[in-house]
Amino acid sequence: MRTVTKICLVTLTLVVGFVGVNAGRLLMRVIEAIDVAGGPEYLAEPLVDQLFDRFNESGYGAPPLNTSDPLLADRMIIVTEGMNERVAARVIRELRYLAAANPDAPITLYLSTPGGWLDAAFAIVDTMRSISPRVNVVATGGCYSAGTVILAGATGRRSATPNTLLSVHVNDYLPEGNFSADDRELARFRAIYAEQTAIPQAWFDEPGDNHYYLDALQALELELIEAIDSVNLPAGVPADTDKNSRVPAA
């Protein structure tokens, strides 16, 4: 009886081992196939696109233009969320509406955003530059990554409130040829910051996925903004600081 039991145990062990080895090989082949196909993000992309399409078709995409909004009547646009196609669609529609309503009066865009899709940010920048009114951009709270791209691309006054934290996000772009997506991405990053700011171009040459965080005064020094807007500040805190009257270092 013991001999039969031992034989059964040995047989079971061999079967489990065989199944385990082959399951491992099968798993490795699946992983290799996913890598060849472009990775899990690539395979998931069609599903994500379908979800976004359903989301927009169901009426929960960019809200309709509300021309009775008192802020819009005062030519103010406010963004307090991450940058994506829906947000870009709303901002672009409002910019073009205000430009058509009065091509001479400036528009003010308030930004408090964690960042997001660069394509959405550059779509807003290109729209600001294609309309007649100057677009003043005010960073407040936190203005990160794609948000600072919009700030850097403003056609009017660029400013921040005193307690704003800003960041320039430089991705780990690898040179892959003149027509690679990474090279084009890095090129437009360099260009947008070189036009109106003193952000060091060396930042874009450093390897790694880097975030450079700036307070309002540092952003002023690097000319990412032109002024720090006054609010109800405590006594002794300078207000309406601009790049021509910078606060000296302590």
WOPE-V905198 format. One record per run of one state. SS is the DSSP state (helix for helix, strand for strand, loop for the rest). FROM is the first residue (numbers start at 1). LEN is the number of residues. Records with the same first field share a line. If there is no record, write none. Layout:
SS = FROM-LEN ; FROM-LEN
This chain:
loop = 1-1 ; 38-2 ; 61-9 ; 74-2 ; 80-3 ; 84-1 ; 102-5 ; 114-2 ; 117-1 ; 129-6 ; 145-1 ; 153-5 ; 162-3 ; 171-10 ; 197-4 ; 206-4 ; 222-5 ; 230-11 ; 243-8
helix = 2-36 ; 40-21 ; 70-4 ; 85-17 ; 118-11 ; 146-7 ; 181-16 ; 201-5 ; 216-6
strand = 76-4 ; 83-1 ; 107-7 ; 116-1 ; 135-10 ; 158-4 ; 165-6 ; 210-6 ; 227-3 ; 241-2
